[in-house]
Every structure is written in C-alpha cells, then in structure tokens.
Amino acid sequence: MARLESLLQNVDRFHDAWFPDTRAPNAVQSFWFGARHPREKKFFRRLCQEFGPVLAEVQLLARESPTSLLEEELDVAAQLRLAIFLDQQSRNMRSQLDLAEKAEQLQEEVEMSIAACSELAVSLARRVLLRVTETTTTPATTPTTPTTATTPTTPTTTTTPTKTKATTAELLQHAAASAAQLCFFTLVLRHTQRLPEIKEAERLLEELEVLDLQDAGPVVAAFRKSNAEALARLEALAYVQEALHEHEPEQVVSSASSAVAVPTGPGASQCLAPACKSQDFLAWVDDAAAWAKLATHPLCAELEEVLASHGLLSSSARLVLSYSGGVDSTAHLLLLLAVLRFRRRSSNFVNNNSNNNNNSNNHSDNSNNNDNNHNHNNNNFDSSRCVSGRAMDGPGLSCLLLCYPNRDQQEVEGEMQWTRWICQKLGVDFFVYNVRLTRPHGDVGSFGSSSCGLTREEYERHSKEIRFRMYRCLLEGAPEGEGAVLLGHHQDDMDENRLDHLMKGHVLGDCEGMWPWREIHGVQLLRPLIQQRKSEFFAVLSAFPTPYLRDSTPGWSVR
C-alpha cells in the first residue's frame, strides 16, 4: 500500500507540473502541443528524468498486481489522474529519442511502453466512467403485489438501478478535476483510435463546452476540434471499409422501367449545360432512321472496331459506361447504342439499307408495297431487340453514375433526374452509387481544415478504390477478358493532363489514367475514342439532340 501511495504522490507532482497555473487551471500551456522551443524541450527533459522512473514503476506494479490500480480503494480522482499521467508521460518519452545514442532501439522500447500504458490508461478511464455512473444512478421503485390476505395492503418496493452515462458535470465533481484535466482525460479515449471511445470523448467535450466554465473556452475548443477531426477520420475510414466489402451500386433504371417525366425545377435547369435549352431532346429516339444515320457516323465505325479488337462484342461480354451525364459520356452512350443495337443487327447493316431502297424502285407494285412495309418497320425503334440494356445478339451495356457530396445538393438531385431520364428514354440499365466521402478542403497532408478527416491524397485514393469496387460489381460474372469499363476521355483531356504534368514539374511520358487500354484494381479500362477531339462529341449531340450536364468536376481532381 505504501508503494502505491508513493506512486500516487508522484502522479500528483506530475499534474502540478503539467497544469502549473493554480490561479487559472484551465489556461492553455504551450508545451501541451509538443516541445517546439528550447524552453519546452528543457521542460520535457526534466519531465522524463523525473517521471520516467515513476512511469516504469507503475507499469511494473500493473504487471505484478493487474487489478491493484483498478480496485475501489483507489478513489475516482486518483484513477482519473493516473490515467492522464500514463497517457501523457508515456508519449512525452518520445522527446528524448533525438538525444539517445541508440535511438532506433530506444524508439521501439518507447512505443511498446506507450502501447502498454495506453491500454492501462483506457482501463482506468472506463473504470472512472463506470464508477461515476454507479454513484449517480437514480433508483427506480417498482410496486410489489401482496401475496396473502394477511399481507399489509401498502405495496412494498424494489430498487432497480436506472443506468445512465456519467455526465461531464458529474466527472468534474466526483473526480475533483478541472476542465483542462477533463480534456486530457478525453485524450485517453481518443488515443485508442476506436470509434466508440472517440464518440464518448466527443460527448464529454460537448457537455463541457455547454457548461461554459470560466477560462475553459480555448482549451475546450482546441480539444473539441482535434477530437472532431479524429472522429471524422475514423468514421470515414470505417465507411471506406464497409463500402469496399459490402456496398453495391443501386439499379435505378432497367430496360423495363416505366416512363419518367422530363426533369423540371431549379436544380434540373441549373445543372444543364448552357447549350441545352431545347425541349425536343431525344424526340428522335423512336425513329430507326435517325439511329440508322447515327450508325453510319465515322465514330461508330471506329468504336465498333475498337470493341471488336478487344473481344467485347460477343453476347457474353459486359460493358459498363462510366456515366456522368456530361457531353463526353453522353456522346459515348449514343454511339455505343448505335453500334450495339443497329450496326450489329447484321454484318452488312448499311448495305442492307441501300439494297432495300434499290428494291423499292425495281420491283412490281406488290413488291414495292412489301418493301415499303419493311422500310416502315425499320423506321421505328425496335425495343424488342433489347434485353436488359443489350442488343439480343450483343454484349450487355449498363451505365454507372457515381455521386459525390461535394456540390450543391439541389444541383446533384437535378443531375440525378436528368441521367435517370436519359437512360430510361434510351432503355439502358442505369446504376447509381453515392460516395459518402466529403472532399477535404485543407492542403494535401493537412487535417486542419479537412471536412472528412482525410487528407486530399487519402480522399482521392479511397474514392478511387470505391469507384473500382462498383465497377467490379457490375462486371461480375463476365468471362475473363470480356468485361470492360468504358471511359469518355479524348485528346483534349490528354492535352490538359500533359499541361498539368508540366506545371507540376513532372516529365512527360506516362500520363496517369490516359492509356487507351489499361487494367487497374482488376478492372479493364477502355478509352475507345481517346484519339478524338471533344468537338466531335459536341457535334454528335447537336446532330442528335440530347441533353447533357455542365462540367462540375473540381479543377484539382485527378479522377
């Protein structure tokens, strides 16, 4: 017992050094945030010399008698102070690594000590919260019905504890702690890097902020900010793992979907490109003559040749168009449909059309009538040729829209309405996945102003992993080599990429993401019209009026 009392006295001395201003116990101390100046480095050396042995003695006692520090004879205040000491002083020992001759070996020892001290500190913190909860539990009375005629009529009661969480006010009272000490107590929970503990720390800090204690505002605000960032980061990482292992795109439109109304409202008009003002969009879609004309477009011939060269025109193949609703992906969608539903009807689609016209001039009246009937049938969109977004004798085609919560919600909803309407009008399977990662706003590698707890680099990496997970979901079941994701990149994109590389001082050569054919994360990526200019796609959508969305991709994005 004397040994434990001596240790606790030393822990109290540490608290006197760590919280030195007795007149303003909540005043922020510069050394709380690290030894950045000579004066602070000298202070940390003194802490390590004076309390390093105490730290080692506490760990030894914990190993010899694991429950001694958690027993109830050690009061709540002592346990709270001990938890803070273990959490902080174990990390303070890192400041001595630069002075050590065998820093690498010592670093391993320090990190092992931090892990052991953190585990003990968390156990103490849980014990503190439980004891304060039990101390402040409100009994509830439950009437007991008399069992015999001789039993008094006045009902007896039994006490059932009503469990609640310890509040910040109760912790301050029962642990005789200052607001600053309670902030460091929440740091014990935050250092676990586990969601339940960090959420508990967030609750305590929120309550502490509401109490509005004298001179506690700055320290509480600083700890709340750091804890909120840690919480956002863990929630983001937990979501990433869930998305990568459990989530799938949602099918919004199938080839059998009922008609939907043309999108209206502020959001729908806000997201459209300025050139898209016509109300006659896709009025031509039911006219096979229009599709026949589109099928003779040189871009269709090039697209068909590229798909054939990669073995992607068989009925077992699966194609996924990365669809944003912009001019590039929308033009690709029209061209793909023209190839799959019209050019693929027969190997001599164009020749058959010209033969029909010749036959109508050379045959008898009866033959002319038959040919006219045949041509009339060809002038209507043959939806029976399409099953689940495919021509009956061609590959399956679906569109995937990935939504990010980085822009105005009204505009995002408008984009969703338009892309859904376009795919429904064209009879294409349409899938959507909402990426629940908010774009960070701070500098790369900085958490200070990040809105999702991730650095920009991490955000790009994880959003890319999620994107490819959704691609794989839609390509699942395709024979090896017969599934691909189609991207609408073109020469203008390559030019921008090269310029971006030059501005960043990178050498030319491998422009990331701009290869015509590439495998990434187990997904075959195909950019079939990479050699074309964007102006060609504008021309297609002008000749065959189809709405497309304005480009809202952030300038910094590398997606």
Residue pairs with C-beta under 8 A, 6 or more apart in sequence:
3 61
4 61
4 68
4 69
4 74
7 54
7 57
7 58
7 61
8 74
8 78
8 81
8 82
10 51
10 54
11 54
11 58
11 78
11 81
11 82
11 85
12 81
13 50
13 51
14 47
14 51
14 54
14 85
14 89
15 81
15 84
15 85
15 181
17 47
18 29
18 84
18 88
18 184
19 25
19 29
19 178
19 180
19 181
20 29
21 27
21 29
24 215
25 178
25 179
25 180
25 181
26 178
26 179
26 180
26 213
26 214
26 215
26 216
26 219
27 180
27 215
27 219
28 180
28 218
28 219
28 222
30 36
30 37
30 40
31 40
31 43
31 44
34 40
35 41
35 43
35 44
35 95
41 95
44 92
44 95
44 96
45 95
45 96
45 99
47 89
47 92
48 92
48 93
48 95
48 96
51 85
51 89
51 92
52 89
52 93
54 89
55 85
55 86
55 89
55 90
55 93
55 113
55 117
58 69
58 82
58 85
58 86
58 117
58 120
59 113
59 116
59 117
59 120
61 68
61 69
62 68
62 69
62 120
68 74
69 79
69 82
69 120
69 124
70 79
70 123
70 124
70 127
72 131
74 82
76 128
76 131
76 132
76 135
76 174
76 175
77 174
77 175
77 176
77 177
79 124
79 127
79 128
79 131
80 124
80 125
80 128
80 171
80 175
80 177
80 181
80 185
81 175
81 177
81 181
82 121
82 124
83 121
83 122
83 124
83 125
83 128
83 185
83 188
84 121
84 181
84 184
84 185
84 187
84 188
86 117
86 118
86 120
86 121
86 124
87 117
87 118
87 121
87 184
87 187
87 188
87 191
88 184
88 187
89 117
90 110
90 113
90 114
90 117
90 118
91 114
93 110
93 113
93 114
94 107
94 110
94 114
96 106
97 103
97 106
97 107
97 110
100 106
118 188
118 191
118 192
121 188
121 191
122 188
122 189
122 192
122 197
124 188
125 185
125 188
125 189
128 166
128 171
128 175
128 185
129 165
129 166
129 171
129 200
130 166
131 174
132 166
132 170
132 171
132 174
132 175
133 163
133 164
133 165
133 166
134 161
135 170
135 174
136 164
136 166
136 167
136 170
136 174
137 161
137 162
137 163
137 164
138 161
138 162
138 164
139 159
139 160
139 161
139 162
140 159
140 160
140 161
140 162
141 157
141 158
141 159
142 157
142 158
142 160
143 155
143 156
143 157
144 155
144 156
144 157
144 158
145 155
146 152
146 153
146 155
165 200
165 203
167 207
168 182
168 204
168 207
168 208
168 211
169 207
169 211
171 177
171 182
171 185
171 204
172 178
172 179
172 182
172 211
175 181
175 182
177 185
179 208
179 211
179 213
179 216
179 219
179 220
180 216
180 219
182 204
182 208
183 205
183 208
183 219
183 220
183 223
185 204
186 201
186 204
186 205
186 223
186 227
187 201
187 223
189 197
189 198
189 200
189 201
190 197
190 198
190 201
190 226
190 227
190 230
192 198
193 230
193 234
194 234
195 231
195 234
195 235
195 238
198 227
198 230
198 231
198 234
199 231
201 227
202 224
202 227
202 228
202 231
205 220
205 223
205 224
205 227
206 224
208 216
208 220
209 220
209 221
209 224
229 447
229 450
229 453
230 453
231 453
232 450
232 451
232 452
232 453
233 447
233 452
233 453
233 454
234 453
235 453
236 437
236 452
236 453
236 454
236 462
237 453
237 454
239 436
239 437
240 437
240 462
240 465
240 466
243 435
243 436
243 466
243 469
244 465
244 466
244 469
247 433
247 466
247 469
247 470
248 433
248 470
248 473
249 400
249 431
249 432
249 433
249 470
249 473
249 474
250 431
250 432
250 433
251 429
251 430
251 431
252 420
252 423
252 430
252 431
252 432
253 420
253 423
253 424
253 428
253 429
253 430
254 388
254 389
254 429
254 430
255 383
255 386
255 387
255 388
255 389
255 427
255 428
255 429
257 424
259 424
260 420
260 421
260 424
261 421
262 279
262 281
262 421
263 414
263 417
263 418
263 421
265 414
266 410
266 414
267 410
267 411
267 412
267 413
267 414
267 417
268 414
268 417
268 418
269 414
270 408
270 410
270 411
270 414
271 325
271 411
271 412
271 414
271 415
271 418
271 549
271 550
271 552
272 414
272 418
272 547
272 548
272 549
272 550
273 326
273 327
273 548
273 549
273 550
273 551
274 550
275 538
275 542
276 547
276 548
278 545
280 545
281 545
281 546
281 547
282 422
282 425
282 426
282 545
282 546
282 547
283 545
284 290
284 544
284 545
285 381
285 425
285 426
286 380
286 381
287 379
287 380
287 381
288 342
288 378
288 379
288 380
288 381
288 382
289 378
289 379
290 544
291 337
291 338
291 341
291 342
291 381
292 342
292 349
292 353
292 378
294 300
294 334
294 335
294 338
294 342
294 540
294 543
294 544
295 338
295 339
295 342
295 343
295 349
295 350
296 350
297 335
297 338
297 540
299 335
299 529
299 532
299 536
299 540
300 335
300 338
300 339
300 343
301 343
302 528
302 529
302 532
303 335
303 336
303 339
303 528
303 529
304 313
304 339
304 343
304 344
306 526
306 528
306 529
307 313
307 319
307 339
307 395
307 528
310 484
310 517
310 524
310 526
311 317
311 481
311 482
312 319
312 395
312 482
312 484
312 526
313 340
313 344
313 394
313 395
314 394
314 395
314 482
315 390
315 392
315 393
315 394
315 395
316 395
316 478
316 479
316 482
317 395
317 396
317 478
317 479
317 482
317 483
317 484
318 395
318 396
318 398
318 474
318 475
318 477
318 478
318 482
318 483
318 484
319 336
319 395
319 396
319 397
319 398
319 483
319 484
319 485
319 486
320 397
320 398
320 399
320 400
320 471
320 474
320 475
320 483
320 484
320 485
320 486
321 329
321 332
321 333
321 336
321 397
321 398
321 399
321 400
321 485
321 486
321 488
322 329
322 400
322 402
322 471
322 485
322 486
322 487
322 488
323 329
323 330
323 333
323 399
323 400
323 401
323 419
323 423
323 430
324 401
324 419
324 549
325 401
325 415
325 418
325 419
325 422
325 548
325 549
326 488
326 548
326 549
326 550
326 551
327 534
327 537
327 538
327 541
327 548
327 551
328 488
328 489
328 490
328 534
328 537
329 488
330 422
330 537
330 541
330 546
330 547
330 548
331 488
331 536
331 537
331 538
331 540
331 541
331 548
332 486
332 488
332 528
332 529
332 537
333 399
333 422
333 426
333 428
334 426
334 540
334 541
334 544
334 546
335 529
335 540
336 397
336 486
337 397
337 426
337 428
340 390
340 391
340 394
340 395
340 397
341 382
341 385
341 386
341 391
341 394
342 349
343 349
344 391
344 393
344 394
345 385
345 391
346 352
353 378
356 371
356 374
356 375
356 378
357 375
359 367
359 371
360 368
360 371
360 372
360 375
363 370
363 371
383 427
385 391
385 392
386 392
386 427
388 396
388 429
389 396
389 397
389 398
389 427
389 428
389 429
390 396
390 397
395 482
396 429
397 428
397 429
398 428
398 429
398 430
398 431
398 474
399 419
399 423
399 428
399 429
399 430
399 431
400 431
400 432
400 433
400 470
400 471
400 474
401 415
401 416
401 419
401 430
401 431
401 432
401 433
402 432
402 433
402 435
402 467
402 470
403 412
403 415
403 416
403 432
403 433
403 434
403 435
404 435
404 437
404 439
404 463
405 412
405 434
405 435
405 436
405 437
405 438
406 438
406 439
406 554
407 552
411 552
415 549
416 432
418 547
418 549
419 430
419 549
420 430
422 546
422 547
423 429
423 430
424 430
431 470
431 474
433 466
433 470
435 463
435 466
435 467
437 452
437 454
437 459
437 462
437 463
437 466
438 451
438 452
439 451
439 452
439 456
439 459
439 554
440 449
440 450
440 451
440 452
440 454
440 455
440 456
440 459
441 449
441 450
441 451
442 448
442 449
442 450
442 455
442 456
443 456
444 455
444 456
444 457
445 455
445 456
445 457
446 455
447 453
447 455
452 459
454 462
456 556
460 557
460 558
460 559
463 559
464 521
464 559
465 521
467 559
468 520
468 521
468 522
468 523
471 485
471 523
472 521
472 522
472 523
475 483
475 484
475 485
475 523
481 524
483 524
484 523
484 524
484 525
484 526
485 523
485 524
485 525
485 526
486 526
486 527
486 528
487 525
487 526
487 527
488 527
488 529
488 537
489 513
489 514
489 527
489 530
490 529
490 530
490 531
490 532
490 533
490 534
490 536
490 537
491 530
491 531
491 532
491 533
491 534
492 533
492 534
493 514
493 534
494 511
494 514
494 530
497 511
497 512
497 513
497 514
498 508
498 511
501 507
501 508
501 511
502 508
512 558
513 558
514 527
514 530
515 525
515 527
516 526
516 527
516 528
516 530
517 524
517 525
517 526
517 527
518 524
518 525
519 525
529 536
541 548
553 559
